[in-house]
Amino acid sequence: VRLLAIRQVCELAHNATNDAISDTAATTPSTTTSNTTTPPSRTHTPDISVISAELLLAVANRVSSKNKTERRDAITGLAQIFHKHYIRKILRHVQDGGDDCDIEVILRVLHEHCSEEQIKKYKFVVEAEEKFGWIPQKVFECVYFSDATDPELRNRIYQIVDDVLLDGGLTATSRAVGLAIILHGLKKKGKENAFKWMCALFSQRSQLQRALGLYLDARVKAKGCEAGSAEAFTADAEAMEKLEVVASLSSPLVGISSSNSDSTADMSSVLKRFHTAKDKHIFRILSTIASPTH
């Protein structure tokens, strides 16, 4: 029942219309030839204002549930709501400016949403901040769940950070400005824990990216050696060592999460098969991921 309630609340909130857009429509009535005012047409889709902040907080409380599916669905739904009804609205002018958005527009958006004095000037900004602004904090607090505790949630957090919080067709400039706003929010008093976990997450990803790049370089070097030569065996062994480092920084494989000798042997076998794979497309994709600009 709780899982169904989480999904229904998140779906209702995500599909709700944007209150700012609704307000704009409501202030531009159409007139007929008989000088009567006709209200704008309404759909059956509810306005986001029908979803209270308390209801969203109730969903957030399920992130601490012992049920892993409840945890994943709750944090995913909240992140989708944050993107649609909060950060995308904030970034709309930056988004309209494209990748070469005027710096004045960017600075204005940052000032309006990172200056406490400026935020307090507008009631609707304060209300939006109170209703949705805390969601990134909850997302990054989920980094507390390790790969050993809940690897699926850990992977979901990666997906949320990459594809939900700041995606949905946003330009690179919009994503950068959005991340700056999120970072500013996480540095506020009382959110230090979330900021710490965010730094840990990005640090781990950075280490993994660098380790992957080193492995791919070592693999190319080994492939360039004469087959069967001592140099080739040495280079291949060095590449395998670097691949083991990549594996240690990655989520454990299902069924190979313990530290006993059988699991270690299984992991070595998996890494060896991967290292000798002949599908070049796999390594082209990994090369893209390892790029510092990815």
C-alpha positions, 0 to 999 in steps of 0.5 A, spaced: 500 500 500 505 504 501 509 503 495 502 504 491 501 511 495 508 513 493 507 512 486 501 515 485 503 521 489 509 522 485 505 521 478 500 526 480 505 531 482 509 530 476 504 530 471 501 536 474 501 543 470 506 548 472 503 553 477 506 559 474 504 557 467 497 557 469 497 563 473 499 567 466 494 563 462 489 566 468 491 573 467 490 573 459 482 572 458 479 571 451 473 576 449 468 574 445 464 579 440 459 580 445 464 583 450 463 577 455 469 574 458 471 567 457 475 564 462 481 560 458 480 552 457 482 548 463 484 540 462 483 535 468 490 535 469 491 538 476 495 544 478 501 543 482 499 547 488 494 541 490 500 537 492 502 540 499 509 540 501 507 536 507 505 530 502 512 531 498 515 530 505 511 524 507 514 521 500 521 523 502 520 519 509 520 513 505 527 514 503 529 511 509 524 505 509 527 498 509 523 496 503 528 497 497 523 499 492 520 504 496 527 507 497 528 507 489 521 509 487 521 515 492 527 518 491 526 518 483 519 521 483 522 526 488 527 528 483 523 528 477 518 533 481 524 537 482 526 538 475 519 539 472 516 544 477 523 547 480 529 547 477 527 547 469 522 554 471 528 557 474 533 556 468 528 557 463 531 564 461 538 561 461 535 555 456 532 560 452 539 563 451 542 556 448 549 554 450 551 562 448 547 565 453 548 572 455 552 572 461 548 578 464 542 573 464 546 567 467 548 572 473 541 575 474 539 568 475 544 566 480 543 572 483 535 571 484 536 564 486 543 564 490 542 571 494 538 570 500 536 577 500 533 577 493 529 570 494 525 573 500 523 579 496 518 574 492 513 570 495 512 565 490 520 564 490 520 563 497 514 558 497 517 554 491 524 554 495 520 551 501 516 546 497 522 543 492 528 546 494 530 541 499 529 535 494 537 535 492 539 534 499 535 528 500 538 525 493 545 526 495 543 523 502 542 517 499 549 516 497 550 514 504 547 507 502 553 504 499 554 499 494 554 493 499 548 495 502 543 497 496 547 497 490 541 498 486 539 505 489 546 507 488 546 506 481 539 509 481 542 515 484 548 516 479 542 516 474 538 521 477 544 526 478 546 525 470 539 524 467 533 527 472 536 533 476 539 537 470 537 533 464 530 533 460 534 537 454 537 542 458 543 545 454 550 545 457 550 552 460 543 551 463 546 544 466 552 548 469 548 554 472 543 549 475 548 545 478 551 551 481 544 553 484 544 546 487 551 546 490 549 553 493 543 550 496 547 544 499 552 549 502 546 552 507 546 551 514 543 544 516 545 541 509 552 539 511 551 532 511 548 532 504 554 536 501 559 531 504 556 525 501 555 529 494 563 531 494 564 523 496 560 521 490 563 526 485 570 524 488 569 517 487 566 518 480 572 522 478 577 517 481 573 511 477 573 516 470 581 517 471 582 509 472 578 507 466 582 512 462 589 509 465 586 502 463 584 503 456 591 507 455 594 501 458 590 496 453 592 500 447 599 499 449 599 492 450 595 491 443 601 495 440 606 490 442 608 484 438 604 478 440 607 473 444 613 477 446 615 479 453 613 486 452 606 484 450 606 479 457 608 485 461 604 490 458 598 486 458 599 484 466 599 492 467 593 493 463 589 487 468 592 490 474 589 497 472 582 494 470 582 491 477 582 498 480 576 500 475 573 494 478 574 496 485 571 503 484 565 500 481 558 497 483 559 489 485 557 484 480 550 481 482 552 474 486 560 476 486 559 481 492 563 477 498 570 477 499 571 469 499 576 466 494 571 463 490 568 470 489 575 473 487 576 467 482 569 469 479 571 476 479 578 475 476 574 470 470 569 476 469 575 481 468 579 476 464 573 475 459 572 483 459 579 484 457 580 480 452 573 481 448 573 482 441 567 487 441 571 494 439 564 498 440 564 496 448 571 500 448 569 505 444 563 507 448 568 506 455 573 511 451 567 516 451 566 515 458 573 516 460 574 523 456 574 529 461 569 532 457 564 527 458 
